[in-house]
């Protein structure tokens, strides 16, 4: 290469203009320092969830029965709604869950109402299927996970977990505590065939009667303040 040929490019220009190059570098450093102190930093960044969840309970059904009788009819019923990006589902023993991911910049509440309306139109669910629950997900901030274990029966562990949950919720800084990984207590009703024949009723008659007379009771624990006068 001819030594007298003038080199071109950004590096060549900076080599020939060292003062300007140093000024540019100084400006970049100052801008970086200012940004480091002013940029928004969050441990739990804010975000919007665009998800509708449909859960259906079908007590006693196998995952295959859930898939065929519950999940597939729901997916087919809502697949034509505008604004849906993806539909995924999970089938497990006794229940099924369908998660609907929505497209961004959509009217989530409107789509949620459309999904709820379409699901309520389904009349082909198997007998014994409970009413579908359709929910629009909201962002939650999980802070800590506590695990309770011990060489005790399930009922004792579950009761201990409930006591811990109530104690945590008594703190004004804690807004929500969820119990996971443990089955809720259930009441089992067993009736012999002889008894059914004697009274002329069927298993479905017993189930309908229990469902019609069942009452869900929620116990609310109030906070009490003890005042001592001396």
WORA-V641557 format. One record per residue. RES is the residue in one small letter. BURIAL is I if it has 24 or more other C-alpha atoms within 12 Angstrom, else O. Layout:
# WORA-V641557
res=RES burial=BURIAL
res=RES burial=BURIAL
This chain:
# WORA-V641557
res=x burial=O
res=x burial=O
res=x burial=O
res=x burial=O
res=x burial=O
res=x burial=O
res=x burial=O
res=x burial=O
res=x burial=O
res=x burial=O
res=x burial=O
res=x burial=O
res=x burial=O
res=x burial=O
res=x burial=O
res=x burial=O
res=x burial=O
res=x burial=O
res=x burial=O
res=x burial=O
res=x burial=O
res=x burial=O
res=x burial=O
res=x burial=O
res=x burial=O
res=x burial=O
res=x burial=O
res=x burial=O
res=x burial=O
res=x burial=O
res=x burial=O
res=x burial=O
res=x burial=O
res=x burial=O
res=x burial=O
res=x burial=O
res=x burial=O
res=x burial=O
res=x burial=O
res=x burial=O
res=x burial=O
res=x burial=O
res=x burial=O
res=x burial=O
res=x burial=O
res=x burial=O
res=x burial=O
res=x burial=O
res=x burial=O
res=x burial=I
res=x burial=I
res=x burial=I
res=x burial=I
res=x burial=I
res=x burial=I
res=x burial=I
res=x burial=I
res=x burial=I
res=x burial=O
res=x burial=O
res=x burial=I
res=x burial=O
res=x burial=O
res=x burial=O
res=x burial=I
res=x burial=I
res=x burial=I
res=x burial=I
res=x burial=I
res=x burial=I
res=x burial=I
res=x burial=I
res=x burial=I
res=x burial=I
res=x burial=I
res=x burial=O
res=x burial=I
res=x burial=I
res=x burial=I
res=x burial=O
res=x burial=I
res=x burial=O
res=x burial=I
res=x burial=I
res=x burial=O
res=x burial=O
res=x burial=I
res=x burial=I
res=x burial=I
res=x burial=I
res=x burial=I
res=x burial=I
res=x burial=O
res=x burial=I
res=x burial=I
res=x burial=I
res=x burial=I
res=x burial=I
res=x burial=I
res=x burial=I
res=x burial=I
res=x burial=I
res=x burial=O
res=x burial=O
res=x burial=O
res=x burial=O
res=x burial=O
res=x burial=I
res=x burial=O
res=x burial=O
res=x burial=I
res=x burial=I
res=x burial=O
res=x burial=I
res=x burial=I
res=x burial=I
res=x burial=O
res=x burial=I
res=x burial=I
res=x burial=O
res=x burial=O
res=x burial=I
res=x burial=O
res=x burial=O
res=x burial=I
res=x burial=O
res=x burial=O
res=x burial=I
res=x burial=I
res=x burial=O
res=x burial=I
res=x burial=I
res=x burial=I
res=x burial=I
res=x burial=I
res=x burial=I
res=x burial=O
res=x burial=O
res=x burial=O
res=x burial=O
res=x burial=O
res=x burial=O
res=x burial=O
res=x burial=O
res=x burial=O
res=x burial=O
res=x burial=O
res=x burial=O
res=x burial=O
res=x burial=O
res=x burial=O
res=x burial=O
res=x burial=O
res=x burial=O
res=x burial=O
res=x burial=O
res=x burial=O
res=x burial=I
res=x burial=O
res=x burial=O
res=x burial=I
res=x burial=O
res=x burial=O
res=x burial=O
res=x burial=I
res=x burial=I
res=x burial=O
res=x burial=O
res=x burial=O
res=x burial=O
res=x burial=O
res=x burial=O
res=x burial=O
res=x burial=O
res=x burial=O
res=x burial=O
res=x burial=I
res=x burial=O
res=x burial=O
res=x burial=O
res=x burial=O
res=x burial=O
res=x burial=O
res=x burial=O
res=x burial=O
res=x burial=O
res=x burial=O
res=x burial=O
res=x burial=O
res=x burial=O
res=x burial=O
res=x burial=O
res=x burial=O
res=x burial=O
res=x burial=O
res=x burial=O
res=x burial=O
res=x burial=O
res=x burial=O
res=x burial=O
res=x burial=O
res=x burial=O
res=x burial=O
res=x burial=O
res=x burial=O
res=x burial=O
res=x burial=O
res=x burial=O
res=x burial=O
res=x burial=O
res=x burial=O
res=x burial=O
res=x burial=O
res=x burial=O
res=x burial=O
res=x burial=O
res=x burial=O
res=x burial=O
res=x burial=O
res=x burial=O
res=x burial=O
res=x burial=O
res=x burial=O
res=x burial=O
res=x burial=O
res=x burial=O
res=x burial=O
res=x burial=O
res=x burial=O
res=x burial=O
